[in-house]
Amino acid sequence: MKSNYEPLGKHIRLVDYRNSEEVTSTVLGISIDKEFMPSVANVIGTDLSRYKLISKGLFACNPMHVGRDERLPIALYEKDSPAIVSPAYFMFEIIDRDVLNEEYLMMWFRRPEFDRECWFMTDGSVRGGITWEDLCRIKLPVPSYARQCEIVESYRAITNRIALKRAENDNLEATVQAVFKSLLIDYEGAEYPDFVEFEFGKYPSSWNLVDLDSVVDVRDGTHDSPSPTESGKYLITSRHLLPYAVDRSEAYFISEADFKKANERSKVEYGDILFSMIGTIGIITLITDKEIDFAIKNVGLFRTSQNPTIRYFILSYLKSKIVENYIASYMAGSTQSYVSLNALRKIPLILPTEDVLQYFEKQVTPLYAKMIENTREIAKLSDLKNVITTSMSSR
């Protein structure tokens, strides 16, 4: 342990401000990505005056389930208006903000090594909680305050750049969907003599309504559960999907033999589309990697690599309200958050005439190209962020 490492307990202390005057009813939880989010708990009829009142500059963490999730949900509250969190949460503050920078501390909390140390300290119960005393025993490097600010500034500059690129992608995505809606839903700029109605909309009678798998090969990932290995290829599941990339940071390795076996069923290639089938259903990922170093499980695979002339049409269609409503209808009454392979294959696809398809692809191809370019830059910037947080331990 380097000489400038000090226990957290030297720099943080619990605080206990309650919502006794019921100044707010905004109840927040903390995600495993260490961000505040609207609470999913049912608080109807709950006495919110017992909840802890959090304000700007305070930290909160959920000490439960660390053993299960292998992460400690912990976050810095940065909004001007207060909110409330569960009475079971730890809420704490930095003792001396001239010694320890709050953003620097939050950077340390985001490190995988911090989560791993918290996981080692869990109590072994089903929930696998961590105590306040154990959290306070964890050590972190505390360089000079000026040096902390330099590290934070570098990290913040990269974070802001990533946010700008993501915002640009959001705008590009909105433009694509506007083109899709105008051309293929509202039928602007064209006059069709009559339409055919179906459960999720309507389409010109000169077009066709088909099952998606009649146009694109639709598969799913391995049904096996390959064992983790120390090296090899990644196993990607639904929770690792991002809009234009896969997040390998939390994926584990599988052997080359298991990788090859999985690929016999569902080999992923450049230009394919992935679809989350379990958990948060409907996360859609366009594969932009030239070299594929992963196999998939609990993920739908649309092999648009084999039919690139309609790749962006299929991608846009999967993001449309038609598919959203179809999936919602399929899930209605289900007790499990899961969509079957057969349901993906039977997605009703409105298939326009060839001239309309070509026009649409021409309109959106440069937009998607820019989104892909931005996504690759985001990946490089994210790697730089990881370099900064990893190097904190060597400073």
DRENMAR-643691 format. One record per residue (C-alpha): residue in three letters; x, y, z. Coordinates in pm, whole numbers, padded with zeros to 5 digits, always signed. Each point is the difference from the previous one (the first is absolute). Layout:
% DRENMAR-643691
ALAXYZ
...
% end
This chain:
% DRENMAR-643691
MET+00000+00000+00000
LYS+00148+00336-00103
SER+00077+00252+00272
ASN-00265+00252-00107
TYR-00286-00252+00039
GLU-00238+00084+00280
PRO-00318-00168+00131
LEU-00329+00145-00123
GLY-00115+00034+00361
LYS+00256+00276+00050
HIS-00172+00214-00261
ILE-00373-00080+00007
ARG-00273-00005+00264
LEU-00362-00106+00013
VAL-00271+00265-00005
ASP-00367-00055+00074
TYR-00230+00270-00133
ARG-00363-00108-00011
ASN-00292+00118-00211
SER-00185+00085+00320
GLU-00162+00311-00146
GLU-00076-00188-00325
VAL+00178+00257-00215
THR+00002-00240-00297
SER-00163-00320-00123
THR+00269-00077-00261
VAL+00124-00346+00097
LEU+00326-00114-00158
GLY+00189-00325-00016
ILE+00354-00068-00122
SER+00084-00211-00304
ILE+00290-00243-00018
ASP+00150+00253-00243
LYS+00026+00234+00301
GLU-00260+00252-00111
PHE-00308+00125+00181
MET-00323-00112-00165
PRO-00373+00007+00079
SER-00073-00264+00263
VAL-00174-00316-00118
ALA-00135-00066+00349
ASN-00373+00027+00061
VAL-00031+00286+00250
ILE-00378+00040-00012
GLY-00116+00041+00358
THR+00360+00023+00125
ASP+00094+00259+00261
LEU+00252+00203-00203
SER+00091+00213+00301
ARG+00220-00292+00113
TYR+00203+00011-00321
LYS+00343+00160-00009
LEU+00022+00345-00156
ILE+00296+00033-00234
SER+00135+00327-00135
LYS+00277+00112-00232
GLY+00347-00123+00096
LEU-00115-00298+00207
PHE+00062-00366-00083
ALA-00240-00291+00041
CYS+00045-00372-00043
ASN-00213-00311+00017
PRO+00198-00244+00217
MET-00218-00299-00091
HIS+00041-00250-00286
VAL+00372+00069-00052
GLY+00066-00373+00014
ARG-00264-00064-00265
ASP+00082+00288-00236
GLU+00376+00012+00068
ARG-00030+00379+00005
LEU-00070+00259+00268
PRO-00271+00241-00124
ILE+00141+00331+00117
ALA-00045+00350-00143
LEU+00074+00367+00052
TYR-00310+00221+00000
GLU+00062+00302-00223
LYS-00341+00161-00050
ASP-00105+00327+00163
SER-00343-00124+00110
PRO-00009-00260+00279
ALA-00139-00352-00027
ILE-00056-00291+00236
VAL+00152-00347+00019
SER-00079-00315+00193
PRO+00055+00007+00378
ALA+00213-00314-00053
TYR+00257+00189-00208
PHE+00325+00135+00139
MET+00012+00375-00052
PHE+00332+00170+00061
GLU+00211+00307-00064
ILE+00368+00088-00036
ILE+00135+00130+00331
ASP+00239+00257-00151
ARG-00058+00104-00361
ASP+00334+00182-00002
VAL+00173-00337+00042
LEU-00214-00234-00213
ASN-00177+00102-00320
GLU-00350-00149-00030
GLU+00033-00069-00374
TYR+00337-00165+00056
LEU-00159-00225+00262
MET-00285-00089-00238
MET+00258-00092-00265
TRP+00154-00242+00249
PHE-00340-00151+00072
ARG-00046-00067-00373
ARG+00311-00217-00024
PRO-00064-00375-00048
GLU+00267-00063+00263
PHE-00208+00188+00257
ASP-00305-00215-00076
ARG+00211-00312+00020
GLU+00131+00097+00344
CYS-00356+00072+00120
TRP-00110-00338-00131
PHE+00279-00174+00195
MET-00128+00171+00315
THR-00362-00114-00029
ASP-00145-00193+00289
GLY-00079-00322-00188
SER-00378+00028+00039
VAL-00250-00034-00285
ARG-00001+00377-00038
GLY+00376+00025+00042
GLY-00001+00339+00171
ILE+00294+00214+00109
THR+00024+00180+00335
TRP+00089+00364+00052
GLU+00305-00109+00198
ASP+00128-00213-00288
LEU-00055+00283-00247
CYS+00200+00233+00224
ARG+00289-00246+00007
ILE+00049+00013-00377
LYS+00303+00209-00089
LEU+00053+00247-00280
PRO+00289+00221-00114
VAL-00027+00362+00112
PRO+00245+00215-00197
SER+00013+00376+00042
TYR-00328+00180-00057
ALA+00148+00178-00302
ARG+00094-00334-00153
GLN-00349-00137+00067
CYS-00148+00297-00186
GLU+00230-00064-00298
ILE-00113-00363-00018
VAL-00366+00101+00030
GLU+00037+00264-00272
SER+00151-00253-00244
TYR-00276-00249+00077
ARG-00272+00266-00030
ALA+00129+00120-00339
ILE-00025-00353-00140
THR-00341-00055+00162
ASN-00132+00323-00154
ARG+00133-00101-00341
ILE-00177-00335+00028
ALA-00323+00177+00101
LEU+00024+00225-00308
LYS+00048-00298-00231
ARG-00290-00185+00159
ALA-00222+00308-00034
GLU+00100+00026-00367
ASN-00091-00365-00048
ASP-00335+00058+00169
ASN-00074+00281-00245
LEU+00109-00212-00298
GLU-00215-00287+00124
ALA-00298+00233+00032
THR+00057+00116-00358
VAL+00010-00359-00126
GLN-00323-00082+00179
ALA-00161+00316-00140
VAL+00096-00109-00354
PHE-00130-00350+00072
LYS-00330+00131+00137
SER-00050+00246-00283
LEU+00073-00249-00276
LEU-00123-00330+00141
ILE-00267+00088+00257
ASP-00157+00332-00101
TYR+00071-00052-00373
GLU+00077+00367-00057
GLY+00083+00106-00355
ALA-00181-00296-00157
GLU-00356-00076-00095
TYR-00117-00359+00042
PRO-00348-00093-00120
ASP-00084-00231+00289
PHE+00139-00156+00315
VAL-00013-00329+00184
GLU-00049+00015+00376
PHE+00151-00248+00245
GLU+00032-00025+00378
PHE+00289+00246+00031
GLY-00070+00249-00278
LYS-00063+00018-00371
TYR+00195-00016-00326
PRO-00062+00074-00369
SER-00163-00288-00184
SER+00291-00004-00246
TRP+00235-00092+00285
ASN+00017-00332+00186
LEU-00035-00113+00359
VAL+00232-00293+00077
ASP+00163-00174+00294
LEU+00341+00152+00065
ASP+00179-00334-00036
SER-00115-00025-00362
VAL+00233+00292-00077
VAL+00281-00037+00254
ASP+00146-00308+00169
VAL-00097+00027+00369
ARG+00174-00205+00269
ASP+00083+00013+00368
GLY+00311-00064+00206
THR+00122-00315+00166
HIS-00235-00182+00236
ASP+00296-00140+00192
SER+00166+00160+00301
PRO+00373+00001-00078
SER+00230+00013+00302
PRO+00211+00313+00054
THR+00369-00023-00087
GLU+00294+00230+00066
SER+00047+00074-00369
GLY-00161-00075-00334
LYS-00304+00162-00162
TYR-00276+00203+00166
LEU-00352-00124+00071
ILE-00244+00284-00070
THR-00352-00004+00145
SER-00291+00244-00024
ARG+00136+00218+00281
HIS+00318+00072-00197
LEU-00176+00162-00298
LEU+00041+00367-00091
PRO-00150+00177-00304
TYR+00304-00035-00227
ALA+00238-00214+00203
VAL+00021-00274+00260
ASP+00130+00073+00350
ARG+00270-00255+00074
SER+00099+00155+00335
GLU-00232-00226+00202
ALA+00005-00304-00232
TYR+00203-00309+00083
PHE+00225-00214-00217
ILE-00092-00344-00132
SER+00225-00263-00155
GLU+00076-00014-00372
ALA-00187-00332-00014
ASP-00318+00151+00150
PHE+00038+00303-00227
LYS+00013-00220-00310
LYS-00295-00208+00119
ALA-00212+00312+00060
ASN+00090+00131-00344
GLU-00129-00316-00165
ARG-00345+00122+00103
SER+00032+00378-00016
LYS+00319+00146-00142
VAL-00002+00378+00019
GLU+00151+00197-00288
TYR+00062+00362-00092
GLY-00329+00165-00097
ASP-00225-00231+00202
ILE-00259+00127+00248
LEU-00035-00125+00358
PHE-00320+00020+00206
SER-00027-00046+00378
MET-00241-00286+00075
ILE+00001+00001+00381
GLY-00004+00264+00274
THR-00027+00335-00176
ILE-00151-00125-00325
GLY+00057+00179-00327
ILE+00350+00146+00036
ILE+00120-00001-00360
THR+00366-00010-00099
LEU+00148+00038-00346
ILE+00331-00186-00017
THR+00266+00236-00133
ASP+00308-00205+00103
LYS+00190-00154-00289
GLU+00142-00273+00225
ILE-00242-00181+00231
ASP+00149-00122+00327
PHE-00319-00118+00169
ALA-00283-00252-00008
ILE-00357+00078+00109
LYS-00254-00139+00248
ASN-00360+00120+00060
VAL+00043+00231-00297
GLY-00193+00009-00328
LEU+00209+00010-00318
PHE-00126+00158-00321
ARG+00253-00094-00269
THR-00020+00320-00203
SER+00366-00052-00090
GLN-00136-00234-00268
ASN-00237+00263-00139
PRO+00175+00338+00040
THR-00225+00186-00245
ILE-00284+00001+00255
ARG+00213+00004+00318
TYR-00097+00351+00106
PHE-00364-00056-00090
ILE-00013-00306+00228
LEU+00190+00186+00273
SER-00240+00295-00015
TYR-00303-00226-00018
LEU+00106-00189+00314
LYS+00013+00335+00182
SER-00344+00106-00124
LYS-00326+00024+00192
ILE-00131-00293-00205
VAL+00255-00239+00152
GLU-00026+00167+00342
ASN-00376-00059+00001
TYR+00041-00354-00133
ILE+00242-00089+00282
ALA-00229+00164+00257
SER-00292-00205-00131
TYR+00209-00317+00015
MET+00107+00075+00358
ALA-00349+00089+00124
GLY-00100-00233+00281
SER+00342-00163+00015
THR+00164-00039+00340
GLN+00348-00025-00151
SER+00201+00274-00171
TYR+00098-00214-00296
VAL-00080-00008-00371
SER+00035-00324-00196
LEU+00190-00062-00322
ASN-00324-00089-00174
ALA-00149+00337+00102
LEU+00296+00180-00159
ARG-00032-00204-00316
LYS-00370+00080-00027
ILE+00036+00378+00038
PRO-00242+00141-00261
LEU+00214+00183-00258
ILE-00149+00260-00232
LEU+00206-00049-00315
PRO-00007+00301-00236
THR+00065-00013-00371
GLU+00362-00009-00115
ASP+00012+00367-00104
VAL-00119+00113+00345
LEU+00256-00223+00173
GLN+00281+00139-00211
TYR-00107+00358+00063
PHE-00017-00058+00376
GLU+00345-00163+00011
LYS+00146+00291-00199
GLN-00147+00252+00247
VAL+00114-00167+00322
THR+00335-00159-00095
PRO+00207+00317+00065
LEU-00183+00052+00330
TYR+00079-00350+00119
ALA+00359+00035-00123
LYS+00044+00305+00224
MET-00156-00183+00296
ILE+00243-00287-00049
GLU+00292+00243-00020
ASN-00113+00167+00323
THR-00041-00335+00173
ARG+00355-00099-00085
GLU+00126+00330+00139
ILE-00206-00056+00316
ALA+00165-00342+00041
LYS+00347+00157-00026
LEU-00093+00272+00246
SER-00142-00258+00241
ASP+00331-00185-00016
LEU+00176+00325+00096
LYS-00236+00040+00296
ASN+00089-00350+00113
VAL+00370+00081-00032
ILE-00045+00302+00228
THR-00193-00191+00270
THR+00236-00297-00019
SER+00304+00223+00037
MET-00141+00159+00316
SER+00141-00291+00199
SER+00353+00071-00122
ARG+00007+00370+00081
% end
